[in-house]
Amino acid sequence: MLIIHCQSSLALYLCWQMNLSAVIITFNEERNIDRCLKSIEGITDEIIVLDSFSTDLTEEICRKYQDVKFVQHIFDGHIQQKNRALDLASNDFVLSLDADEEVSPELRASILKIKQGPEADGYLINRLNNYCGKWIRHGSWYPDRNLRLFDRRKTRWAGINPHDKAEIQPDCRTSRIKGDLFHYSYATVGEHSRKLDYFSTLAADAYLKAGKRAPFAKLIFNPAFAFFRDYFLRLGFLDGYYGWLIARFSLYYTFLKYSKLRFLLSQAKNNNR
């Protein structure tokens, strides 16, 4: 009788396990994707990789994992691609990751605990950024809290490209989760600079479509405030040289974004004459 009781309890326990899908968008991520996939082995029941037709070894690496469903679709924006990945998931709860992220051991344990029965509709996760080999623990880069584990029926990606943000329905409950999501951001300063040039172009175009303006005051004061906020208000100086460098790049990116928007607005004005 005792054996029967234990078997029944085990069956009941397993019935309550939450199935979890991981969704990842990729483009030429051969440097990162293997680390990302290894970190979620055993905690997800399905892994969806939505690729934008990578030309490197991303596909080959992904297909080594039996649990990975590798799908390709032309890239039409970070927000659009991430929502498309959500729609491909079979399970209601999803863990949304970037290819250059890794689930830490503590976060892994927290997710396994939540799978026994979620008490919220979405979970906010701290993201710990690695910059040029150094972990950044201050400034705007930490805790860099994001909604990454959630019920996809109640959550969609929104924001302005390339700054996507998962937004959950107002009546839903969210909670924080223990453990960090490791983010391997930029390996070199040059890589950071090139990526900001790319991101600022996307942002300027999105701002133009959203009807935003770029008066000269924003070109001066917004970049200066970005540096002051990240380096002083958010204690970026505690990260030493790299904290200063990140704050300086924040200034640079803000300046680029509004400079490019001003150029686009000028072009639009000339074309309408």
KAJOWO-V827205 format. One record per residue. N is the residue number from 1. RES is the residue in one letter. SS is DSSP state (a for helix, b for strand, c for the rest). PHI is phi in radians with two decimals (NA if undefined). NEAR is the number of other C-alpha atoms within 10 Angstrom. Layout:
# KAJOWO-V827205
n=N res=RES ss=SS phi=PHI near=NEAR
n=N res=RES ss=SS phi=PHI near=NEAR
This chain:
# KAJOWO-V827205
n=1 res=M ss=c phi=NA near=6
n=2 res=L ss=a phi=-1.11 near=7
n=3 res=I ss=a phi=-1.13 near=8
n=4 res=I ss=a phi=-1.09 near=9
n=5 res=H ss=a phi=-1.10 near=10
n=6 res=C ss=a phi=-1.13 near=11
n=7 res=Q ss=a phi=-1.15 near=12
n=8 res=S ss=a phi=-1.14 near=12
n=9 res=S ss=a phi=-1.12 near=12
n=10 res=L ss=a phi=-1.13 near=11
n=11 res=A ss=a phi=-1.11 near=11
n=12 res=L ss=a phi=-1.13 near=11
n=13 res=Y ss=a phi=-1.08 near=12
n=14 res=L ss=a phi=-1.16 near=11
n=15 res=C ss=a phi=-1.12 near=10
n=16 res=W ss=c phi=-1.56 near=12
n=17 res=Q ss=c phi=-1.18 near=15
n=18 res=M ss=c phi=-1.46 near=19
n=19 res=N ss=c phi=-1.37 near=16
n=20 res=L ss=b phi=-2.29 near=24
n=21 res=S ss=b phi=-1.81 near=22
n=22 res=A ss=b phi=-1.82 near=26
n=23 res=V ss=b phi=-2.17 near=26
n=24 res=I ss=b phi=-2.42 near=24
n=25 res=I ss=b phi=-1.79 near=23
n=26 res=T ss=b phi=-2.44 near=22
n=27 res=F ss=c phi=-2.76 near=18
n=28 res=N ss=c phi=0.89 near=17
n=29 res=E ss=c phi=-1.98 near=20
n=30 res=E ss=c phi=-1.06 near=20
n=31 res=R ss=c phi=-1.27 near=12
n=32 res=N ss=c phi=-2.07 near=17
n=33 res=I ss=a phi=-1.11 near=24
n=34 res=D ss=a phi=-1.11 near=18
n=35 res=R ss=a phi=-1.06 near=15
n=36 res=C ss=a phi=-1.10 near=19
n=37 res=L ss=a phi=-1.15 near=23
n=38 res=K ss=a phi=-1.07 near=12
n=39 res=S ss=a phi=-1.25 near=15
n=40 res=I ss=c phi=-1.94 near=20
n=41 res=E ss=c phi=-1.08 near=15
n=42 res=G ss=c phi=1.54 near=11
n=43 res=I ss=c phi=-2.01 near=16
n=44 res=T ss=c phi=-2.05 near=18
n=45 res=D ss=c phi=-1.74 near=17
n=46 res=E ss=b phi=-2.82 near=22
n=47 res=I ss=b phi=-2.21 near=26
n=48 res=I ss=b phi=-1.86 near=22
n=49 res=V ss=b phi=-1.93 near=28
n=50 res=L ss=b phi=-1.80 near=24
n=51 res=D ss=b phi=-1.82 near=22
n=52 res=S ss=c phi=-1.76 near=17
n=53 res=F ss=c phi=1.05 near=16
n=54 res=S ss=c phi=-1.06 near=14
n=55 res=T ss=c phi=-1.89 near=11
n=56 res=D ss=c phi=-1.85 near=13
n=57 res=L ss=c phi=-1.62 near=13
n=58 res=T ss=a phi=-0.96 near=22
n=59 res=E ss=a phi=-1.09 near=22
n=60 res=E ss=a phi=-1.04 near=11
n=61 res=I ss=a phi=-1.16 near=14
n=62 res=C ss=a phi=-1.11 near=20
n=63 res=R ss=c phi=-1.29 near=13
n=64 res=K ss=c phi=-1.29 near=10
n=65 res=Y ss=c phi=-1.69 near=15
n=66 res=Q ss=c phi=-1.14 near=9
n=67 res=D ss=c phi=-1.44 near=16
n=68 res=V ss=b phi=-1.53 near=17
n=69 res=K ss=b phi=-1.77 near=16
n=70 res=F ss=b phi=-1.68 near=16
n=71 res=V ss=b phi=-2.20 near=15
n=72 res=Q ss=b phi=-2.13 near=15
n=73 res=H ss=c phi=-2.67 near=13
n=74 res=I ss=c phi=-1.04 near=10
n=75 res=F ss=c phi=-1.33 near=15
n=76 res=D ss=c phi=-2.26 near=9
n=77 res=G ss=c phi=2.28 near=13
n=78 res=H ss=a phi=-1.06 near=19
n=79 res=I ss=a phi=-1.13 near=20
n=80 res=Q ss=a phi=-1.07 near=15
n=81 res=Q ss=a phi=-1.20 near=21
n=82 res=K ss=a phi=-1.22 near=23
n=83 res=N ss=a phi=-1.18 near=17
n=84 res=R ss=a phi=-1.11 near=17
n=85 res=A ss=a phi=-1.13 near=21
n=86 res=L ss=a phi=-1.04 near=27
n=87 res=D ss=a phi=-1.17 near=15
n=88 res=L ss=a phi=-1.44 near=15
n=89 res=A ss=c phi=-1.23 near=20
n=90 res=S ss=c phi=-1.56 near=16
n=91 res=N ss=c phi=-1.77 near=18
n=92 res=D ss=c phi=-1.27 near=16
n=93 res=F ss=b phi=-1.55 near=23
n=94 res=V ss=b phi=-2.28 near=25
n=95 res=L ss=b phi=-1.92 near=22
n=96 res=S ss=b phi=-1.69 near=22
n=97 res=L ss=b phi=-2.20 near=21
n=98 res=D ss=b phi=-1.65 near=18
n=99 res=A ss=c phi=-1.10 near=25
n=100 res=D ss=c phi=-1.62 near=20
n=101 res=E ss=b phi=-1.99 near=23
n=102 res=E ss=b phi=-2.50 near=26
n=103 res=V ss=b phi=-1.34 near=23
n=104 res=S ss=c phi=-1.28 near=16
n=105 res=P ss=a phi=-0.99 near=14
n=106 res=E ss=a phi=-1.17 near=13
n=107 res=L ss=a phi=-1.16 near=19
n=108 res=R ss=a phi=-1.01 near=20
n=109 res=A ss=a phi=-1.10 near=14
n=110 res=S ss=a phi=-1.15 near=14
n=111 res=I ss=a phi=-1.15 near=23
n=112 res=L ss=a phi=-1.09 near=16
n=113 res=K ss=a phi=-1.17 near=13
n=114 res=I ss=a phi=-1.12 near=16
n=115 res=K ss=c phi=-1.10 near=17
n=116 res=Q ss=c phi=-1.25 near=15
n=117 res=G ss=c phi=2.73 near=12
n=118 res=P ss=c phi=-1.16 near=17
n=119 res=E ss=c phi=-1.89 near=12
n=120 res=A ss=c phi=-2.50 near=15
n=121 res=D ss=c phi=-1.52 near=20
n=122 res=G ss=b phi=-2.72 near=28
n=123 res=Y ss=b phi=-2.25 near=23
n=124 res=L ss=b phi=-1.56 near=17
n=125 res=I ss=b phi=-2.13 near=21
n=126 res=N ss=b phi=-1.27 near=21
n=127 res=R ss=b phi=-1.95 near=21
n=128 res=L ss=b phi=-1.76 near=25
n=129 res=N ss=b phi=-1.62 near=24
n=130 res=N ss=b phi=-1.81 near=18
n=131 res=Y ss=b phi=-2.13 near=20
n=132 res=C ss=c phi=0.94 near=16
n=133 res=G ss=c phi=1.56 near=12
n=134 res=K ss=b phi=-2.03 near=12
n=135 res=W ss=b phi=-1.38 near=17
n=136 res=I ss=b phi=-1.76 near=22
n=137 res=R ss=c phi=-1.99 near=19
n=138 res=H ss=c phi=-2.49 near=20
n=139 res=G ss=a phi=1.20 near=24
n=140 res=S ss=a phi=-1.40 near=20
n=141 res=W ss=a phi=-1.62 near=22
n=142 res=Y ss=c phi=-2.64 near=16
n=143 res=P ss=c phi=-1.42 near=17
n=144 res=D ss=c phi=0.80 near=17
n=145 res=R ss=c phi=-1.28 near=16
n=146 res=N ss=b phi=-2.34 near=16
n=147 res=L ss=b phi=-1.42 near=20
n=148 res=R ss=b phi=-2.22 near=19
n=149 res=L ss=b phi=-2.07 near=26
n=150 res=F ss=b phi=-2.81 near=25
n=151 res=D ss=b phi=-1.43 near=22
n=152 res=R ss=a phi=-1.20 near=22
n=153 res=R ss=a phi=-1.23 near=15
n=154 res=K ss=a phi=-2.06 near=16
n=155 res=T ss=b phi=-2.41 near=20
n=156 res=R ss=b phi=-2.40 near=20
n=157 res=W ss=b phi=-1.42 near=19
n=158 res=A ss=b phi=-2.48 near=17
n=159 res=G ss=b phi=1.81 near=13
n=160 res=I ss=b phi=-2.19 near=19
n=161 res=N ss=c phi=-0.93 near=20
n=162 res=P ss=c phi=-1.61 near=17
n=163 res=H ss=b phi=-1.62 near=12
n=164 res=D ss=b phi=-1.34 near=15
n=165 res=K ss=b phi=-2.61 near=18
n=166 res=A ss=b phi=-1.35 near=20
n=167 res=E ss=b phi=-2.04 near=16
n=168 res=I ss=b phi=-1.70 near=21
n=169 res=Q ss=c phi=-1.03 near=12
n=170 res=P ss=c phi=-1.00 near=9
n=171 res=D ss=c phi=-1.51 near=8
n=172 res=C ss=c phi=-1.58 near=12
n=173 res=R ss=c phi=-1.68 near=12
n=174 res=T ss=b phi=-2.09 near=17
n=175 res=S ss=b phi=-2.53 near=12
n=176 res=R ss=b phi=-1.59 near=14
n=177 res=I ss=b phi=-2.20 near=17
n=178 res=K ss=b phi=-1.35 near=15
n=179 res=G ss=b phi=1.84 near=19
n=180 res=D ss=b phi=-1.79 near=21
n=181 res=L ss=b phi=-1.69 near=25
n=182 res=F ss=b phi=-1.29 near=19
n=183 res=H ss=b phi=-2.13 near=20
n=184 res=Y ss=b phi=-1.64 near=20
n=185 res=S ss=b phi=-1.29 near=16
n=186 res=Y ss=b phi=-2.30 near=17
n=187 res=A ss=c phi=-1.43 near=13
n=188 res=T ss=c phi=-2.43 near=11
n=189 res=V ss=a phi=-1.13 near=15
n=190 res=G ss=a phi=-1.07 near=10
n=191 res=E ss=a phi=-1.09 near=12
n=192 res=H ss=a phi=-1.06 near=17
n=193 res=S ss=a phi=-1.08 near=15
n=194 res=R ss=a phi=-1.14 near=10
n=195 res=K ss=a phi=-1.20 near=14
n=196 res=L ss=a phi=-1.17 near=19
n=197 res=D ss=a phi=-1.09 near=14
n=198 res=Y ss=a phi=-1.16 near=14
n=199 res=F ss=a phi=-1.13 near=18
n=200 res=S ss=a phi=-1.16 near=23
n=201 res=T ss=a phi=-1.15 near=21
n=202 res=L ss=a phi=-1.09 near=20
n=203 res=A ss=a phi=-1.14 near=21
n=204 res=A ss=a phi=-1.08 near=27
n=205 res=D ss=a phi=-1.14 near=19
n=206 res=A ss=a phi=-1.16 near=17
n=207 res=Y ss=a phi=-1.10 near=19
n=208 res=L ss=a phi=-1.07 near=18
n=209 res=K ss=a phi=-1.15 near=10
n=210 res=A ss=c phi=-1.47 near=10
n=211 res=G ss=c phi=1.40 near=8
n=212 res=K ss=c phi=-1.34 near=14
n=213 res=R ss=c phi=-2.06 near=14
n=214 res=A ss=c phi=-2.34 near=18
n=215 res=P ss=c phi=-1.10 near=12
n=216 res=F ss=a phi=-1.02 near=11
n=217 res=A ss=a phi=-1.07 near=8
n=218 res=K ss=a phi=-1.16 near=16
n=219 res=L ss=a phi=-1.16 near=17
n=220 res=I ss=a phi=-1.70 near=14
n=221 res=F ss=a phi=-1.42 near=13
n=222 res=N ss=a phi=-1.11 near=15
n=223 res=P ss=a phi=-1.10 near=23
n=224 res=A ss=a phi=-1.10 near=18
n=225 res=F ss=a phi=-1.18 near=16
n=226 res=A ss=a phi=-1.03 near=22
n=227 res=F ss=a phi=-1.15 near=23
n=228 res=F ss=a phi=-1.07 near=18
n=229 res=R ss=a phi=-1.08 near=18
n=230 res=D ss=a phi=-1.28 near=23
n=231 res=Y ss=a phi=-1.52 near=25
n=232 res=F ss=a phi=-1.82 near=15
n=233 res=L ss=a phi=-1.10 near=14
n=234 res=R ss=c phi=-1.81 near=15
n=235 res=L ss=c phi=1.08 near=16
n=236 res=G ss=a phi=-1.07 near=27
n=237 res=F ss=a phi=-1.10 near=19
n=238 res=L ss=a phi=-1.23 near=16
n=239 res=D ss=a phi=-1.61 near=18
n=240 res=G ss=a phi=1.17 near=11
n=241 res=Y ss=a phi=-1.00 near=10
n=242 res=Y ss=a phi=-1.22 near=18
n=243 res=G ss=a phi=-1.13 near=23
n=244 res=W ss=a phi=-1.16 near=19
n=245 res=L ss=a phi=-1.13 near=17
n=246 res=I ss=a phi=-1.14 near=24
n=247 res=A ss=a phi=-1.13 near=25
n=248 res=R ss=a phi=-1.14 near=18
n=249 res=F ss=a phi=-1.18 near=19
n=250 res=S ss=a phi=-1.13 near=23
n=251 res=L ss=a phi=-1.07 near=22
n=252 res=Y ss=a phi=-1.07 near=19
n=253 res=Y ss=a phi=-1.11 near=22
n=254 res=T ss=a phi=-1.10 near=23
n=255 res=F ss=a phi=-1.11 near=21
n=256 res=L ss=a phi=-1.03 near=21
n=257 res=K ss=a phi=-1.02 near=24
n=258 res=Y ss=a phi=-1.36 near=26
n=259 res=S ss=a phi=-1.12 near=20
n=260 res=K ss=a phi=-1.19 near=19
n=261 res=L ss=a phi=-1.14 near=25
n=262 res=R ss=a phi=-1.06 near=19
n=263 res=F ss=a phi=-1.14 near=13
n=264 res=L ss=a phi=-1.13 near=16
n=265 res=L ss=a phi=-1.13 near=19
n=266 res=S ss=a phi=-1.13 near=11
n=267 res=Q ss=a phi=-1.08 near=11
n=268 res=A ss=a phi=-1.09 near=12
n=269 res=K ss=a phi=-1.15 near=10
n=270 res=N ss=a phi=-1.19 near=9
n=271 res=N ss=a phi=-1.24 near=8
n=272 res=N ss=c phi=-1.52 near=6
n=273 res=R ss=c phi=-1.32 near=5
